[in-house]
Amino acid sequence: MVLTTASTCWHPQGPAFGSGLGGSRGAASAAACSPSDPAQLRSARDDIRELLKTTFCHPILVRLGWHDAGTYNKSIEEWPRQGGANGSVRFDKELKHAANAGLVNALKLLQPVKDKYSGVTYADLFQLASATAVEEAGGPKIPMKYGRVDASGPEQCPEEGRLPAAGAPSPASHLRDIFYRMGLSDKDIVALSGAHTLGRASPERSGWGKPETKYTKDGPGRPGGQSWTPQWLKFDNSYFKEIKERRDADLLVLPTDASLFEDPSFKVYAEKYAVDQDAFFKDYAESHAKLSNQGAKFDPPEGISIEHH
């Protein structure tokens, strides 16, 4: 899943931004517990669109949003102990989980946006950036809502081990364990896997993929890694086509990817998405929105729309 693999991201600002990102920004974190402001959310979205044009960081922004939301456990009622989209991935304690290797780069990219818009919570910013990255890469419009409240400190981070691992012994069973825990379905699992059309795995981060391929050696952005698709900054249904055909050794197929065409239930959806991009986009948009709401506490409870009606 996208939840396991690192996507590289180049940014010209260097490492100076976000030096306090591990939770030492206590005052900023606490202040962010008020609900988000719709006008500031819209402005932040515009800034994220500009950021994407210059940094090609679509994959890692998607991954950041997913990893914040993907810790949700539906059997735990207490917020924020249940995990999910509450901004807790910004704290060093969670950022240092093995599955989050490299995500500090996404936080560094977004911290200037957060600093500019105090009326946007981290939890909303991470999900806004993820949805915007999908849309700007050519993917579907995602029916998002905002108003997520932030976790206030590292003591509220979930324990390690709630995110998928690409190399589990029984990939299909492992995916179901993780996603069923969140209340998601086989259709959600396969549709969300399709986001691997974006990005690259880097051996130094995830332990998966080649150091570079003909598709990644020249970037854009930082060169290297192994992608699932030839055009790894374009959101389409090519992930399913490539996994099914396996025509090119330079393209990555993880055990969890392969399981989509091996497991009888997963295969129904994977086969459909390989030939019907509209069906994939429709299901992906629904599943992405569902994931982005996992474990979120909204203020107001019905959430905020930032679309102009």
LUMMAR-831602 format. One record per residue (C-alpha): residue in three letters; y, z, x. Coordinates in pm, whole numbers, always signed. Layout:
% residues N
+-----+--------+--------+--------+
| res |  north |     up |   east |
+-----+--------+--------+--------+
| ala |      Y |      Z |      X |
...
+-----+--------+--------+--------+
//
This chain:
% residues 309
+-----+--------+--------+--------+
| res |  north |     up |   east |
+-----+--------+--------+--------+
| met |     +0 |     +0 |     +0 |
| val |   +361 |    -26 |   +100 |
| leu |   +349 |   +351 |    +94 |
| thr |   +156 |   +359 |   +418 |
| thr |   +297 |   +103 |   +648 |
| ala |   +616 |    +88 |   +844 |
| ser |   +861 |   -195 |   +801 |
| thr |  +1096 |   -258 |  +1085 |
| cys |  +1468 |   -271 |  +1038 |
| trp |  +1743 |   -367 |  +1275 |
| his |  +2089 |   -227 |  +1237 |
| pro |  +2395 |   -286 |  +1453 |
| gln |  +2539 |    +61 |  +1409 |
| gly |  +2289 |   +215 |  +1649 |
| pro |  +2159 |   +571 |  +1623 |
| ala |  +2494 |   +747 |  +1590 |
| phe |  +2489 |   +768 |  +1210 |
| gly |  +2291 |  +1032 |  +1033 |
| ser |  +2258 |  +1264 |  +1329 |
| gly |  +2231 |  +1554 |  +1089 |
| leu |  +1970 |  +1394 |   +871 |
| gly |  +1694 |  +1644 |   +904 |
| gly |  +1842 |  +1901 |   +672 |
| ser |  +2117 |  +2032 |   +897 |
| arg |  +2362 |  +1876 |   +651 |
| gly |  +2322 |  +2184 |   +436 |
| ala |  +2657 |  +2169 |   +262 |
| ala |  +2623 |  +1801 |   +179 |
| ser |  +2275 |  +1858 |    +45 |
| ala |  +2377 |  +2143 |   -180 |
| ala |  +2681 |  +1958 |   -311 |
| ala |  +2460 |  +1667 |   -410 |
| cys |  +2288 |  +1867 |   -685 |
| ser |  +2545 |  +1758 |   -942 |
| pro |  +2461 |  +1445 |  -1144 |
| ser |  +2554 |  +1101 |  -1017 |
| asp |  +2868 |   +917 |  -1124 |
| pro |  +2807 |   +570 |  -1281 |
| ala |  +3111 |   +405 |  -1120 |
| gln |  +3013 |   +537 |   -777 |
| leu |  +2653 |   +420 |   -830 |
| arg |  +2778 |    +68 |   -901 |
| ser |  +3001 |    +72 |   -593 |
| ala |  +2716 |   +205 |   -380 |
| arg |  +2497 |    -79 |   -507 |
| asp |  +2760 |   -330 |   -391 |
| asp |  +2766 |   -166 |    -48 |
| ile |  +2386 |   -176 |    -29 |
| arg |  +2393 |   -548 |   -111 |
| glu |  +2632 |   -605 |   +182 |
| leu |  +2414 |   -389 |   +408 |
| leu |  +2110 |   -601 |   +322 |
| lys |  +2293 |   -921 |   +416 |
| thr |  +2364 |   -797 |   +768 |
| thr |  +2060 |   -582 |   +852 |
| phe |  +1762 |   -750 |   +678 |
| cys |  +1635 |   -402 |   +596 |
| his |  +1493 |   -481 |   +250 |
| pro |  +1137 |   -366 |   +338 |
| ile |  +1225 |    -25 |   +478 |
| leu |  +1460 |    +55 |   +190 |
| val |  +1181 |    -22 |    -57 |
| arg |   +949 |   +200 |   +146 |
| leu |  +1200 |   +488 |   +152 |
| gly |  +1231 |   +491 |   -226 |
| trp |   +855 |   +471 |   -269 |
| his |   +784 |   +752 |    -25 |
| asp |  +1032 |   +985 |   -191 |
| ala |   +881 |   +918 |   -535 |
| gly |   +519 |   +877 |   -427 |
| thr |   +451 |  +1246 |   -362 |
| tyr |   +448 |  +1322 |   -736 |
| asn |   +161 |  +1529 |   -879 |
| lys |   +149 |  +1519 |  -1259 |
| ser |    -68 |  +1830 |  -1275 |
| ile |   +215 |  +2045 |  -1135 |
| glu |   +477 |  +2118 |  -1400 |
| glu |   +734 |  +2296 |  -1187 |
| trp |  +1024 |  +2092 |  -1045 |
| pro |  +1063 |  +2016 |   -758 |
| arg |   +726 |  +2154 |   -644 |
| gln |   +558 |  +1864 |   -827 |
| gly |   +713 |  +1620 |   -577 |
| gly |   +854 |  +1283 |   -674 |
| ala |  +1197 |  +1122 |   -668 |
| asn |  +1410 |  +1422 |   -578 |
| gly |  +1553 |  +1321 |   -239 |
| ser |  +1340 |  +1566 |    -41 |
| val |  +1229 |  +1297 |   +207 |
| arg |  +1571 |  +1338 |   +373 |
| phe |  +1462 |  +1668 |   +526 |
| asp |  +1297 |  +1673 |   +870 |
| lys |  +1003 |  +1870 |   +735 |
| glu |   +897 |  +1578 |   +511 |
| leu |  +1035 |  +1301 |   +728 |
| lys |   +796 |  +1408 |  +1004 |
| his |   +489 |  +1350 |   +785 |
| ala |   +278 |  +1080 |   +952 |
| ala |   +312 |   +841 |   +655 |
| asn |   +691 |   +852 |   +694 |
| ala |   +702 |   +729 |  +1054 |
| gly |  +1013 |   +515 |  +1108 |
| leu |  +1185 |   +610 |   +782 |
| val |  +1456 |   +791 |   +974 |
| asn |  +1598 |   +441 |  +1034 |
| ala |  +1639 |   +388 |   +661 |
| leu |  +1814 |   +723 |   +628 |
| lys |  +2052 |   +634 |   +910 |
| leu |  +2139 |   +310 |   +733 |
| leu |  +2210 |   +480 |   +401 |
| gln |  +2390 |   +791 |   +528 |
| pro |  +2729 |   +613 |   +555 |
| val |  +2689 |   +504 |   +191 |
| lys |  +2610 |   +863 |    +92 |
| asp |  +2909 |   +992 |   +287 |
| lys |  +3135 |   +743 |   +109 |
| tyr |  +3007 |   +824 |   -241 |
| ser |  +2976 |  +1199 |   -284 |
| gly |  +2911 |  +1140 |   -655 |
| val |  +2570 |   +984 |   -586 |
| thr |  +2269 |  +1208 |   -523 |
| tyr |  +2025 |  +1131 |   -241 |
| ala |  +1747 |  +1094 |   -499 |
| asp |  +1945 |   +828 |   -685 |
| leu |  +2061 |   +658 |   -366 |
| phe |  +1704 |   +613 |   -238 |
| gln |  +1585 |   +463 |   -568 |
| leu |  +1898 |   +249 |   -605 |
| ala |  +1848 |   +109 |   -254 |
| ser |  +1480 |    +34 |   -319 |
| ala |  +1541 |   -149 |   -649 |
| thr |  +1841 |   -336 |   -509 |
| ala |  +1639 |   -451 |   -205 |
| val |  +1367 |   -596 |   -431 |
| glu |  +1622 |   -777 |   -647 |
| glu |  +1822 |   -911 |   -352 |
| ala |  +1502 |  -1044 |   -191 |
| gly |  +1444 |  -1261 |   -497 |
| gly |  +1234 |  -1018 |   -698 |
| pro |  +1266 |   -919 |  -1063 |
| lys |  +1548 |   -717 |  -1215 |
| ile |  +1414 |   -363 |  -1241 |
| pro |  +1503 |   -154 |  -1550 |
| met |  +1637 |   +145 |  -1360 |
| lys |  +1803 |   +461 |  -1478 |
| tyr |  +1992 |   +717 |  -1271 |
| gly |  +2103 |  +1079 |  -1281 |
| arg |  +1829 |  +1226 |  -1056 |
| val |  +1893 |  +1579 |   -932 |
| asp |  +1835 |  +1649 |   -563 |
| ala |  +1597 |  +1900 |   -415 |
| ser |  +1823 |  +2146 |   -234 |
| gly |  +1634 |  +2237 |    +81 |
| pro |  +1332 |  +2173 |   +306 |
| glu |  +1142 |  +2462 |   +146 |
| gln |  +1114 |  +2234 |   -160 |
| cys |   +939 |  +1951 |    +29 |
| pro |   +581 |  +1872 |    -79 |
| glu |   +293 |  +1938 |   +157 |
| glu |   +171 |  +1652 |   +374 |
| gly |   -109 |  +1430 |   +246 |
| arg |    +14 |  +1305 |    -93 |
| leu |    +81 |   +946 |    +19 |
| pro |   -183 |   +672 |    +59 |
| ala |   -359 |   +597 |   +387 |
| ala |   -440 |   +234 |   +463 |
| gly |   -768 |   +309 |   +637 |
| ala |   -944 |   +542 |   +393 |
| pro |  -1327 |   +498 |   +392 |
| ser |  -1332 |   +390 |    +25 |
| pro |  -1001 |   +205 |    -21 |
| ala |  -1020 |   +147 |   -398 |
| ser |  -1125 |   +506 |   -470 |
| his |   -851 |   +633 |   -241 |
| leu |   -583 |   +427 |   -416 |
| arg |   -702 |   +557 |   -752 |
| asp |   -700 |   +918 |   -629 |
| ile |   -338 |   +884 |   -517 |
| phe |   -200 |   +682 |   -808 |
| tyr |   -396 |   +846 |  -1088 |
| arg |   -257 |  +1178 |   -958 |
| met |    +86 |  +1033 |  -1041 |
| gly |    -25 |   +916 |  -1385 |
| leu |    -30 |   +549 |  -1285 |
| ser |   -292 |   +287 |  -1379 |
| asp |   -499 |    +17 |  -1212 |
| lys |   -239 |   -237 |  -1324 |
| asp |    +35 |    -29 |  -1160 |
| ile |   -169 |     -6 |   -838 |
| val |   -214 |   -383 |   -811 |
| ala |   +138 |   -473 |   -920 |
| leu |   +297 |   -226 |   -678 |
| ser |    +72 |   -352 |   -396 |
| gly |   +248 |   -685 |   -441 |
| ala |   +559 |   -540 |   -278 |
| his |   +374 |   -599 |    +49 |
| thr |   +514 |   -950 |    +15 |
| leu |   +806 |   -782 |   +194 |
| gly |   +793 |   -634 |   +538 |
| arg |   +572 |   -584 |   +840 |
| ala |   +335 |   -321 |   +972 |
| ser |   +411 |   -195 |  +1322 |
| pro |   +125 |    -57 |  +1533 |
| glu |   +353 |   +201 |  +1696 |
| arg |   +443 |   +345 |  +1355 |
| ser |   +144 |   +306 |  +1126 |
| gly |   -133 |   +219 |  +1370 |
| trp |   -188 |   -109 |  +1185 |
| gly |   -103 |   -470 |  +1259 |
| lys |    -47 |   -685 |  +1566 |
| pro |   +246 |   -619 |  +1802 |
| glu |   +390 |   -957 |  +1701 |
| thr |   +295 |  -1287 |  +1534 |
| lys |   +442 |  -1633 |  +1501 |
| tyr |   +612 |  -1509 |  +1184 |
| thr |   +773 |  -1198 |  +1337 |
| lys |   +839 |  -1273 |  +1705 |
| asp |  +1192 |  -1395 |  +1638 |
| gly |  +1290 |  -1141 |  +1372 |
| pro |  +1519 |  -1156 |  +1177 |
| gly |  +1626 |   -816 |  +1292 |
| arg |  +1403 |   -641 |  +1538 |
| pro |  +1120 |   -874 |  +1646 |
| gly |   +753 |   -783 |  +1619 |
| gly |   +497 |   -634 |  +1388 |
| gln |   +259 |   -815 |  +1156 |
| ser |   +355 |   -930 |   +808 |
| trp |   +140 |   -987 |   +500 |
| thr |   +321 |  -1315 |   +420 |
| pro |   +494 |  -1591 |   +619 |
| gln |   +833 |  -1530 |   +450 |
| trp |   +833 |  -1153 |   +469 |
| leu |  +1189 |  -1108 |   +343 |
| lys |  +1124 |  -1308 |    +25 |
| phe |   +990 |  -1130 |   -283 |
| asp |   +740 |  -1352 |   -463 |
| asn |   +365 |  -1358 |   -542 |
| ser |   +257 |  -1497 |   -205 |
| tyr |    +99 |  -1164 |   -106 |
| phe |   -175 |  -1219 |   -364 |
| lys |   -225 |  -1581 |   -261 |
| glu |   -255 |  -1491 |   +107 |
| ile |   -491 |  -1198 |    +51 |
| lys |   -713 |  -1418 |   -166 |
| glu |   -723 |  -1718 |    +70 |
| arg |   -717 |  -1543 |   +410 |
| arg |   -631 |  -1867 |   +584 |
| asp |   -417 |  -1726 |   +863 |
| ala |   -520 |  -1459 |  +1115 |
| asp |   -154 |  -1392 |  +1188 |
| leu |   -116 |  -1240 |   +840 |
| leu |   -216 |   -880 |   +779 |
| val |   -492 |   -770 |   +540 |
| leu |   -543 |   -394 |   +526 |
| pro |   -860 |   -244 |   +375 |
| thr |   -650 |   -135 |    +75 |
| asp |   -521 |   -494 |    +37 |
| ala |   -871 |   -639 |    +52 |
| ser |   -988 |   -397 |   -218 |
| leu |   -761 |   -566 |   -472 |
| phe |   -993 |   -869 |   -478 |
| glu |  -1313 |   -669 |   -427 |
| asp |  -1283 |   -401 |   -694 |
| pro |  -1373 |   -548 |  -1038 |
| ser |  -1086 |   -384 |  -1226 |
| phe |   -821 |   -450 |   -958 |
| lys |   -939 |   -810 |   -923 |
| val |   -847 |   -898 |  -1284 |
| tyr |   -480 |   -829 |  -1208 |
| ala |   -482 |   -964 |   -852 |
| glu |   -627 |  -1297 |   -965 |
| lys |   -369 |  -1321 |  -1243 |
| tyr |    -76 |  -1246 |  -1013 |
| ala |   -196 |  -1500 |   -755 |
| val |   -150 |  -1782 |  -1007 |
| asp |   +124 |  -1644 |  -1235 |
| gln |   +437 |  -1517 |  -1061 |
| asp |   +615 |  -1449 |  -1392 |
| ala |   +333 |  -1215 |  -1498 |
| phe |   +353 |  -1041 |  -1160 |
| phe |   +731 |   -999 |  -1182 |
| lys |   +711 |   -856 |  -1534 |
| asp |   +443 |   -603 |  -1444 |
| tyr |   +599 |   -521 |  -1107 |
| ala |   +939 |   -441 |  -1262 |
| glu |   +776 |   -204 |  -1511 |
| ser |   +562 |    -33 |  -1246 |
| his |   +847 |     +0 |   -998 |
| ala |  +1069 |   +163 |  -1260 |
| lys |   +784 |   +396 |  -1358 |
| leu |   +728 |   +500 |   -995 |
| ser |  +1101 |   +556 |   -938 |
| asn |  +1112 |   +805 |  -1228 |
| gln |   +812 |  +1008 |  -1110 |
| gly |   +895 |  +1376 |  -1074 |
| ala |  +1266 |  +1313 |  -1126 |
| lys |  +1481 |  +1565 |  -1311 |
| phe |  +1757 |  +1370 |  -1486 |
| asp |  +2104 |  +1498 |  -1571 |
| pro |  +2172 |  +1400 |  -1844 |
| pro |  +1805 |  +1418 |  -1952 |
| glu |  +1804 |  +1060 |  -2084 |
| gly |  +1944 |   +929 |  -1755 |
| ile |  +2234 |   +697 |  -1677 |
| ser |  +2246 |   +318 |  -1696 |
| ile |  +2476 |   +137 |  -1455 |
| glu |  +2441 |   -202 |  -1618 |
| his |  +2744 |   -334 |  -1806 |
| his |  +2644 |   -405 |  -2164 |
+-----+--------+--------+--------+
//
